[in-house]
């Protein structure tokens, strides 16, 4: 079916107040709504959530399918396409690159190894690290994947998820014990998340590795769920040290959030 005059108008019409192209903004909005819905949706669901008419959504989805960013399933629903994987992997690497100066500042101010991690599906993936200058220090390989229930960054990222979503994730991943101190029950983990919400930061107290403590906070308004942390020997990351480290973590997380937001600001 040839494009209608309405689609031509949409493609050429700048989005109000942004100087952008409305059809592009709508297409990216639909992709994000698909991601929020778990990666697969029907046109009627997209119309209900976005407020756009079905013909407009259909035109945009046809274009996204043709480009490989969306695929139509046999059941006629639409799913995020494999071409997005390359974009996501590149963006994750860049996110780690952008974060490194902020992690370096954490190391300078706390003396401990600093990390940045993302929630990727049901797993935590570490995307950046700056090591401590101490001879005894913690190393986490960039690209390493772990389950969220045994990590400080996992707790920080899941603390504000609805309890039923947390339980569903834990049911999918299981809760294997990395150490004798790992939380291995959903109720225990939900209780730990409540403590994170009260305190404003998360702790991994010998739960991923004996002798290691980790403190973590989420990066506010990150384009993808992200957290930063410091980790070090339990003998250095004490309760007294925690009182000094957590304010630094929060400050750096807020500054990193602002920097990530500014990367998308239009340049004059």
C-alpha positions in Angstrom: 0.0 0.0 0.0 1.5 3.4 -1.0 2.2 5.8 1.8 -0.7 8.2 2.5 -0.4 11.9 2.5 -0.8 11.8 6.3 2.4 9.6 6.6 4.3 12.0 4.4 3.2 14.9 6.5 4.2 13.1 9.7 7.7 12.3 8.3 8.3 15.9 7.4 6.6 17.6 10.3 9.0 18.7 13.1 7.9 17.7 16.6 6.4 20.6 18.5 9.0 22.6 20.5 11.8 20.1 19.9 13.1 20.9 16.5 13.0 17.2 15.8 11.0 15.0 13.3 7.7 13.8 14.8 7.7 10.4 13.1 11.2 9.6 14.5 10.2 10.6 18.0 7.1 8.5 17.7 9.1 5.5 16.4 11.5 5.6 19.2 8.7 6.1 21.7 7.1 2.9 20.4 10.4 1.0 20.7 10.7 2.1 24.3 7.1 1.1 25.0 7.8 -2.3 23.5 10.8 -2.7 25.8 8.7 -1.7 28.8 6.1 -4.3 27.8 8.7 -7.1 27.7 9.7 -6.8 24.1 6.5 -8.1 22.4 3.2 -6.3 22.0 0.2 -6.0 19.7 -0.8 -2.9 17.8 -3.9 -2.3 19.9 -1.7 -2.3 23.1 0.6 0.2 21.6 -2.3 2.4 20.5 -3.8 2.3 24.0 -0.5 3.1 25.8 0.7 5.8 23.3 -2.6 7.4 22.4 -1.6 7.2 18.7 -4.2 6.0 16.1 -3.8 2.5 14.8 -3.0 3.6 11.2 -0.1 5.8 12.4 1.3 3.0 14.5 0.9 0.5 11.6 2.9 2.7 9.3 5.7 3.2 11.8 5.9 -0.5 12.6 6.1 -1.4 9.0 9.1 0.9 8.6 10.7 -0.5 11.7 10.2 -4.1 10.5 11.7 -3.2 7.1 14.7 -1.8 8.8 15.1 -4.9 11.1 14.5 -3.1 14.4 11.2 -4.8 14.9 9.9 -8.2 13.6 6.4 -9.5 13.2 5.7 -12.7 15.0 3.6 -15.6 13.5 0.8 -14.6 16.0 0.8 -11.1 14.3 2.2 -9.4 17.4 5.4 -7.3 17.1 8.7 -8.0 18.8 12.0 -6.1 19.2 14.3 -7.1 16.3 17.8 -8.5 16.4 19.3 -5.4 14.7 18.8 -3.6 18.0 21.3 -5.9 19.7 24.3 -4.3 18.0 23.1 -0.9 18.9 22.6 -1.9 22.5 26.0 -3.5 22.8 27.7 -0.5 21.4 25.7 1.8 23.7 26.6 -0.3 26.8 30.3 0.0 26.0 30.0 3.8 25.5 28.0 4.1 28.8 31.0 2.4 30.6 33.4 4.8 28.9 31.4 7.8 29.9 31.2 6.5 33.5 34.9 6.0 34.0 35.9 9.5 35.0 33.2 9.4 37.7 34.3 6.0 38.9 37.9 7.3 39.0 36.7 10.1 41.3 35.1 7.4 43.6 38.4 5.6 43.8 40.2 8.9 44.7 37.7 9.8 47.4 37.0 6.3 48.9 40.2 4.4 48.2 38.3 1.4 47.0 37.5 -0.2 43.6 34.6 1.4 41.8 32.2 -0.4 39.4 29.2 0.4 37.2 26.7 -2.3 36.4 23.5 -2.6 34.4 20.4 -4.8 34.7 20.3 -6.8 31.5 17.3 -9.0 31.4 17.4 -11.0 34.6 21.2 -10.6 35.1 23.6 -8.0 36.3 26.4 -7.1 33.9 29.4 -5.0 34.9 30.2 -2.4 32.2 33.0 -0.4 33.8 35.5 -0.6 36.6 38.4 1.6 38.0 40.6 -0.4 40.4 41.7 0.7 43.8 45.3 1.8 44.3 45.7 -0.5 47.3 47.8 -3.6 46.9 44.8 -5.6 48.3 41.9 -4.7 46.1 38.9 -6.2 44.4 38.6 -7.0 40.7 35.4 -7.6 38.7 36.0 -8.3 35.1 34.1 -5.9 32.8 31.5 -8.0 31.0 31.0 -10.4 33.9 27.4 -11.4 34.5 26.0 -12.3 37.9 22.6 -12.9 39.5 21.2 -9.9 41.3 20.3 -11.5 44.6 23.9 -11.8 45.7 25.2 -8.4 44.8 24.9 -4.8 46.1 24.3 -3.4 42.6 21.5 -6.0 42.1 19.8 -4.9 45.3 20.2 -1.2 44.4 18.6 -1.8 40.9 15.7 -4.0 42.1 14.8 -2.0 45.3 12.0 -0.1 43.6 10.7 -2.9 41.4 7.2 -4.2 42.4 7.5 -7.2 44.7 5.7 -9.5 42.2 8.2 -8.6 39.5 11.1 -9.3 41.9 9.5 -12.7 42.8 9.1 -13.6 39.1 12.7 -12.7 38.4 13.9 -14.8 41.3 11.8 -17.7 40.1 13.4 -17.5 36.7 17.0 -17.3 37.9 16.9 -19.3 41.1 18.8 -18.1 44.2 22.0 -20.2 44.3 24.3 -19.5 47.3 27.6 -17.9 46.3 28.7 -18.0 49.9 27.2 -19.0 53.3 25.9 -15.4 53.7 24.0 -15.2 50.3 20.3 -14.6 50.7 18.6 -17.7 49.2 14.8 -17.0 49.8 12.5 -14.6 48.0 11.1 -13.4 51.4 14.6 -12.7 52.7 15.5 -10.8 49.5 12.4 -8.7 49.6 13.2 -7.8 53.2 16.7 -6.8 52.1 15.2 -4.6 49.4 13.0 -2.9 52.0 16.2 -2.1 54.0 17.7 -0.6 50.8 14.7 1.6 50.4 14.9 2.8 54.0 18.7 3.4 54.0 19.0 4.7 50.4 21.9 2.4 49.5 22.5 -1.3 49.2 25.1 -3.6 50.9 26.6 -6.9 49.8 28.1 -8.1 53.0 30.2 -11.2 52.1 27.3 -12.4 50.0 29.1 -12.7 46.6 32.5 -13.4 48.0 33.7 -14.0 51.6 35.9 -11.2 52.9 34.4 -8.6 50.5 31.9 -5.9 51.2 30.2 -3.7 48.5 28.1 -0.5 48.8 25.9 0.5 45.9 23.4 3.1 44.8 21.4 3.4 41.6 22.1 6.1 39.0 19.0 8.3 39.0 17.1 8.6 35.7 19.7 6.6 33.8 18.5 5.7 30.3 18.8 2.1 31.3 18.8 0.7 34.8 22.3 1.3 36.2 24.1 1.4 39.5 27.5 2.3 40.8 29.3 0.7 43.7 32.6 0.4 45.6 34.0 -2.9 46.8 36.8 -3.7 49.1 38.0 -6.0 51.9 35.5 -6.2 54.7 38.2 -5.0 57.1 38.4 -1.7 55.2 34.7 -1.2 54.2 33.5 -1.2 57.8 30.4 0.4 59.2 32.4 3.5 60.1 33.7 3.7 56.5 30.2 3.2 55.1 29.0 6.5 56.8 31.7 8.4 54.8 31.5 6.4 51.6 27.7 6.5 51.0 27.4 10.3 50.6 30.2 10.2 48.1 28.5 7.4 46.1 25.2 9.4 46.1 26.9 12.6 44.9 28.8 10.9 42.1 25.7 9.0 41.0 23.8 12.3 40.7 26.6 13.9 38.8 26.8 10.9 36.4 23.0 11.1 35.9 23.3 14.7 34.9 26.2 13.9 32.5 24.2 11.1 30.9 21.2 13.4 30.4 23.4 16.0 28.8 24.8 13.6 26.2 21.4 13.7 24.5 21.0 17.5 24.7 21.0 19.2 21.3 24.1 21.1 20.4 23.9 24.5 19.0 
